[in-house]
């Protein structure tokens, strides 16, 4: 009898949602994201572009976040290891569901959102709210085995998986079709000339554990497997990993409203500088080898230190790339789910969703 993943969910508090997970696997996780964003390297870069510039007046920044997971390692470490303190910033985490955090930001009750792109966010921006993505969270490594898995029962007569086999299948994952990460799958299908859209599959909104149990017993034909569940399904002859079906780049971001972008830009810049410095100092290599990092992340995530050491680290962008090109992909995906999901006619441009001026200023500082 196959072991139940419900026991794993109890034993391992790493059960993460679809778009906010770190990744499980080997130690070569960040090999393609280690090129420095700076003309100087190492300590020289930190001493110039990213040198702390403490605010004259101490500021408290309230961050709306659903939970602290591996993708948010930069903000957790910057808080725990004193990088925000060096900027004379105090952090207060407000643990909120995404929609509640959006409402709180529009009311001025949170200063920063740490979340993913959603229809609610896009509709708010289209209605005139000046919320912009300013800095990326962590993504999945290029070498990850986290992602889309398919049950071999859906394979065609040739006994091999083809992307066209996804038509009509039951597709499972946390949040059903709402996480923006699924946009990557349908863009992948489109780029391979496979005419399958979100309406051509049967969505199942299941927890990570239930998704993998359903996949293994054939109740669904495909599912998203996040850490640590992908290790179970990867070792099961029932199923196959579809490498490259979902892009490994980040799906979570830090967002400011107009106050930190314009009215108090100095504080916004100090906040992003602390994130950038933390990324450069701690997160571009295998951070599981650094005891202070492991200890800080375990405390922030409320999990055992061994869970950090045995889970593949998230991959962080050395040049803080927020992938502005995905603006149209996100919106195309949501419109293809339901024509009324986005409550505005013309797509938002990249400049309406992203503001890269903070990272550009940090790169050019001297």
C-alpha positions as CSV (number, residue, x, y, z in Angstrom):
1,X,0.0,0.0,0.0
2,X,1.3,3.4,-0.8
3,X,2.1,5.7,2.2
4,X,-0.3,8.5,2.8
5,X,1.0,12.0,2.2
6,X,-1.2,13.3,5.0
7,X,1.3,12.0,7.5
8,X,4.0,13.9,5.7
9,X,2.0,17.1,5.9
10,X,1.8,16.7,9.7
11,X,5.5,15.7,10.1
12,X,6.9,18.3,7.7
13,X,5.7,21.9,8.0
14,X,7.1,22.6,4.6
15,X,3.7,22.2,2.9
16,X,3.8,25.3,0.8
17,X,1.4,26.8,-1.7
18,X,1.8,26.6,-5.4
19,X,3.4,29.9,-6.1
20,X,5.4,30.6,-2.9
21,X,7.6,27.5,-2.4
22,X,11.2,26.9,-2.2
23,X,12.4,23.8,-4.1
24,X,13.7,20.4,-3.3
25,X,16.6,18.7,-5.0
26,X,20.4,18.9,-5.4
27,X,22.9,21.5,-4.3
28,X,23.5,23.1,-7.7
29,X,20.3,25.1,-7.4
30,X,21.4,28.6,-8.3
31,X,24.1,27.9,-10.9
32,X,22.5,30.2,-13.5
33,X,21.7,33.1,-11.3
34,X,25.1,33.9,-9.7
35,X,26.3,36.6,-12.1
36,X,26.6,39.8,-10.1
37,X,24.4,42.7,-11.0
38,X,27.2,45.1,-10.3
39,X,30.4,46.3,-12.1
40,X,32.2,45.6,-8.9
41,X,32.0,42.2,-7.2
42,X,31.9,40.7,-3.8
43,X,32.7,43.0,-0.9
44,X,33.5,45.9,-3.3
45,X,30.0,45.9,-4.6
46,X,28.5,45.8,-1.1
47,X,30.8,48.7,-0.1
48,X,29.6,50.9,-2.9
49,X,26.2,50.4,-4.5
50,X,24.7,48.6,-1.5
51,X,26.4,50.4,1.4
52,X,23.7,51.2,4.1
53,X,22.5,54.7,4.2
54,X,20.5,54.9,7.4
55,X,17.4,57.0,7.4
56,X,17.6,60.2,9.4
57,X,14.3,59.2,11.1
58,X,13.6,55.6,12.2
59,X,10.8,54.1,10.1
60,X,8.5,51.1,10.7
61,X,7.5,49.2,7.5
62,X,4.5,47.0,7.7
63,X,4.6,44.0,5.3
64,X,1.5,42.2,4.3
65,X,2.4,38.5,3.8
66,X,0.6,35.2,3.9
67,X,3.5,33.3,5.4
68,X,7.2,33.3,5.4
69,X,8.4,30.6,3.1
70,X,11.7,30.0,1.2
71,X,10.8,32.4,-1.6
72,X,10.8,35.2,0.9
73,X,14.2,34.4,2.4
74,X,15.5,37.9,1.6
75,X,13.1,39.7,3.8
76,X,13.3,37.2,6.6
77,X,17.1,37.3,6.6
78,X,17.3,41.1,6.2
79,X,15.1,41.4,9.3
80,X,16.8,38.6,11.4
81,X,20.4,39.4,10.4
82,X,20.2,43.2,10.9
83,X,20.3,44.5,7.3
84,X,17.1,46.5,7.8
85,X,18.5,47.8,11.1
86,X,21.5,49.2,9.2
87,X,19.0,51.3,7.2
88,X,17.2,52.4,10.4
89,X,14.2,50.4,9.5
90,X,12.0,48.3,11.8
91,X,9.9,45.6,10.2
92,X,6.4,44.5,11.3
93,X,4.9,41.5,9.6
94,X,1.2,41.4,9.1
95,X,0.2,37.9,8.3
96,X,-2.8,38.2,5.9
97,X,-4.5,36.4,3.1
98,X,-3.7,37.9,-0.3
99,X,-7.1,39.6,-0.8
100,X,-7.0,41.0,2.8
101,X,-3.5,42.3,2.3
102,X,-4.6,44.1,-0.9
103,X,-7.4,45.8,0.9
104,X,-5.1,46.8,3.8
105,X,-2.7,48.4,1.3
106,X,-5.4,50.4,-0.3
107,X,-6.4,51.6,3.2
108,X,-2.8,52.6,4.0
109,X,-2.6,49.9,6.7
110,X,0.4,48.0,5.1
111,X,3.3,49.5,3.3
112,X,4.7,46.5,1.4
113,X,2.9,43.5,-0.2
114,X,4.8,40.2,-0.4
115,X,2.6,38.2,-2.7
116,X,1.9,36.9,-6.2
117,X,0.1,38.4,-9.2
118,X,-3.6,37.8,-9.0
119,X,-6.8,38.9,-10.7
120,X,-7.5,41.0,-7.6
121,X,-4.2,42.8,-7.8
122,X,-4.6,43.5,-11.6
123,X,-8.1,44.8,-11.1
124,X,-7.1,47.1,-8.4
125,X,-4.2,48.6,-10.5
126,X,-6.6,49.0,-13.4
127,X,-9.0,50.9,-11.2
128,X,-6.3,53.4,-10.4
129,X,-4.5,52.1,-7.3
130,X,-0.8,52.9,-7.7
131,X,0.6,49.5,-6.6
132,X,3.7,48.3,-8.4
133,X,6.0,45.3,-8.3
134,X,9.5,46.6,-7.3
135,X,11.6,43.5,-6.3
136,X,11.5,39.7,-6.9
137,X,11.2,36.9,-4.4
138,X,12.9,33.6,-5.0
139,X,12.0,31.1,-7.7
140,X,12.7,27.5,-8.5
141,X,16.2,26.4,-9.5
142,X,16.9,25.6,-13.2
143,X,17.6,22.0,-12.2
144,X,14.5,21.5,-10.0
145,X,12.3,18.5,-10.2
146,X,9.4,20.5,-8.7
147,X,6.7,21.3,-11.2
148,X,4.2,19.5,-13.4
149,X,3.8,15.7,-13.0
150,X,1.5,13.5,-15.1
151,X,0.1,10.1,-14.4
152,X,1.1,7.6,-17.1
153,X,-2.5,6.6,-17.6
154,X,-3.1,9.7,-19.7
155,X,-0.4,8.8,-22.2
156,X,-1.4,8.0,-25.8
157,X,-1.0,4.7,-27.7
158,X,2.7,5.2,-28.1
159,X,3.2,4.9,-24.3
160,X,5.0,8.3,-24.2
161,X,3.9,11.6,-22.9
162,X,3.0,14.3,-25.4
163,X,1.8,17.8,-24.4
164,X,-1.4,17.1,-26.3
165,X,-2.2,14.4,-23.7
166,X,-3.1,17.2,-21.3
167,X,-6.4,17.9,-23.1
168,X,-9.4,17.0,-21.0
169,X,-7.3,15.8,-18.0
170,X,-8.1,16.7,-14.3
171,X,-5.3,19.1,-13.2
172,X,-4.7,19.6,-9.5
173,X,-3.0,22.0,-7.3
174,X,-3.5,24.5,-4.4
175,X,-5.8,27.3,-5.5
176,X,-7.1,25.6,-8.6
177,X,-6.6,27.7,-11.7
178,X,-6.0,31.0,-9.8
179,X,-2.2,31.0,-9.2
180,X,-0.4,33.0,-11.8
181,X,2.3,30.3,-12.1
182,X,-0.1,28.3,-14.3
183,X,0.2,31.0,-16.9
184,X,3.7,29.7,-17.6
185,X,2.3,26.2,-18.4
186,X,-0.2,27.5,-21.0
187,X,2.5,29.8,-22.5
188,X,4.7,26.7,-22.8
189,X,1.9,24.9,-24.6
190,X,1.3,27.8,-26.9
191,X,5.0,28.1,-27.8
192,X,5.0,24.4,-28.7
193,X,1.9,24.9,-31.0
194,X,-0.4,22.9,-28.7
195,X,-3.9,24.3,-28.8
196,X,-4.9,23.6,-25.2
197,X,-6.1,26.4,-22.9
198,X,-7.3,26.6,-19.3
199,X,-10.8,25.7,-20.3
200,X,-9.6,22.4,-21.9
201,X,-8.6,20.9,-18.5
202,X,-10.7,20.1,-15.5
203,X,-9.4,22.0,-12.5
204,X,-9.1,20.5,-9.1
205,X,-8.4,22.8,-6.1
206,X,-6.5,20.5,-3.8
207,X,-3.9,20.9,-1.1
208,X,-0.3,19.9,-2.0
209,X,-0.6,16.6,-0.2
210,X,-4.1,15.8,-1.6
211,X,-2.9,16.7,-5.2
212,X,-0.1,14.2,-5.1
213,X,-2.2,11.5,-3.5
214,X,-4.8,12.0,-6.2
215,X,-2.2,11.9,-8.9
216,X,-0.6,8.7,-7.6
217,X,-3.9,6.8,-7.4
218,X,-5.0,8.1,-10.8
219,X,-7.9,10.3,-9.6
220,X,-6.3,13.2,-11.5
221,X,-4.2,13.0,-14.6
222,X,-1.8,15.9,-13.8
223,X,-0.7,17.9,-10.7
224,X,1.7,20.4,-9.5
225,X,4.2,18.9,-7.1
226,X,6.0,21.3,-4.6
227,X,8.6,20.4,-2.0
228,X,8.7,17.9,-0.3
229,X,6.0,16.1,-2.3
230,X,7.8,16.0,-5.6
231,X,10.3,13.6,-4.1
232,X,7.6,11.1,-3.4
233,X,6.0,11.2,-6.8
234,X,9.4,11.4,-8.6
235,X,10.2,8.0,-7.1
236,X,6.8,6.4,-8.1
237,X,6.5,4.5,-11.3
238,X,3.0,5.8,-11.7
239,X,4.0,9.2,-12.9
240,X,6.4,11.3,-15.0
241,X,7.9,14.8,-14.5
242,X,7.3,17.2,-17.4
243,X,10.6,19.2,-17.3
244,X,10.3,22.7,-18.5
245,X,6.5,22.8,-18.6
246,X,6.5,25.5,-15.9
247,X,9.2,28.1,-15.9
248,X,11.4,28.2,-12.7
249,X,11.4,32.0,-12.5
250,X,9.8,33.6,-9.5
251,X,6.1,34.1,-9.2
252,X,6.2,36.1,-5.9
253,X,7.2,39.7,-5.5
254,X,7.5,42.7,-3.2
255,X,5.2,45.5,-4.1
256,X,5.0,49.2,-3.1
257,X,2.1,51.7,-3.4
258,X,2.5,55.3,-4.4
259,X,3.7,56.5,-1.0
260,X,7.0,54.5,-1.0
261,X,7.4,55.0,-4.7
262,X,7.0,58.8,-4.7
263,X,6.2,60.5,-1.4
264,X,8.7,58.6,0.8
265,X,11.0,57.2,-1.9
266,X,14.0,57.4,0.4
267,X,12.4,54.8,2.6
268,X,11.4,52.7,-0.3
269,X,15.0,52.8,-1.6
270,X,16.4,51.9,1.8
271,X,14.0,48.9,2.0
272,X,15.0,47.6,-1.5
273,X,18.7,48.2,-0.7
274,X,18.5,46.0,2.3
275,X,16.8,43.3,0.2
276,X,19.5,43.6,-2.5
277,X,22.3,43.5,0.0
278,X,20.9,40.5,1.7
279,X,20.5,38.7,-1.6
280,X,24.1,39.5,-2.6
281,X,25.6,38.5,0.8
282,X,23.6,35.4,1.6
283,X,21.4,34.0,-1.1
284,X,23.3,33.6,-4.4
285,X,25.2,30.5,-3.3
286,X,24.0,27.5,-1.4
287,X,22.9,29.2,1.7
288,X,22.2,25.9,3.5
289,X,26.0,25.8,4.2
290,X,25.9,28.9,6.4
291,X,24.8,28.2,9.9
292,X,23.6,31.7,10.7
293,X,21.4,31.7,7.6
294,X,20.0,28.2,8.3
295,X,19.2,29.2,11.9
296,X,17.5,32.5,10.9
297,X,15.4,30.9,8.2
298,X,14.3,28.0,10.4
299,X,13.2,30.4,13.1
300,X,11.4,32.6,10.6
301,X,9.6,29.7,9.0
302,X,9.1,27.9,12.3
303,X,10.5,24.7,11.1
304,X,13.5,22.5,12.2
305,X,16.9,23.5,10.9
306,X,17.3,20.1,9.3
307,X,14.3,21.0,7.1
308,X,16.3,23.9,5.7
309,X,19.4,21.9,5.2
310,X,17.7,19.0,3.3
311,X,15.5,21.2,1.1
312,X,16.9,22.6,-2.1
313,X,17.2,26.4,-1.7
314,X,15.2,28.9,-3.7
315,X,17.0,30.5,-6.6
316,X,17.4,34.3,-6.4
317,X,18.0,36.7,-9.3
318,X,21.4,38.3,-8.9
319,X,20.2,41.3,-11.0
320,X,16.8,41.5,-9.3
321,X,14.9,40.7,-12.5
322,X,11.1,40.9,-12.0
323,X,10.5,39.6,-15.6
324,X,8.4,42.5,-16.8
325,X,7.7,40.5,-20.0
326,X,5.3,38.4,-18.1
327,X,2.7,41.2,-17.7
328,X,1.0,40.3,-20.9
329,X,1.3,36.5,-20.2
330,X,-0.5,36.9,-16.8
331,X,-3.3,38.9,-18.3
332,X,-3.8,36.6,-21.3
333,X,-4.0,33.6,-19.0
334,X,-6.6,35.1,-16.7
335,X,-8.7,36.3,-19.7
336,X,-8.6,32.8,-21.2
337,X,-10.0,31.4,-17.9
338,X,-13.0,33.7,-17.9
339,X,-13.6,36.8,-19.9
340,X,-15.0,38.6,-16.9
341,X,-12.2,37.7,-14.5
342,X,-10.3,40.9,-15.3
343,X,-12.7,43.8,-14.9
344,X,-11.1,46.1,-17.4
345,X,-10.9,46.1,-21.2
346,X,-7.3,47.0,-22.3
347,X,-4.4,45.1,-20.9
348,X,-2.1,46.9,-18.4
349,X,1.3,47.7,-19.8
350,X,4.5,46.6,-18.1
351,X,4.9,50.1,-16.6
352,X,1.5,49.7,-14.9
353,X,2.5,46.5,-13.1
354,X,6.2,47.0,-12.5
355,X,8.5,49.7,-11.3
356,X,12.2,48.9,-11.8
357,X,13.5,52.3,-10.9
358,X,14.7,51.2,-7.4
359,X,16.8,48.3,-8.6
360,X,18.1,50.4,-11.5
361,X,19.2,53.1,-9.1
362,X,21.0,50.6,-6.8
363,X,22.9,49.2,-9.8
364,X,24.0,52.6,-10.9
365,X,24.9,54.0,-7.5
366,X,28.5,54.6,-6.7
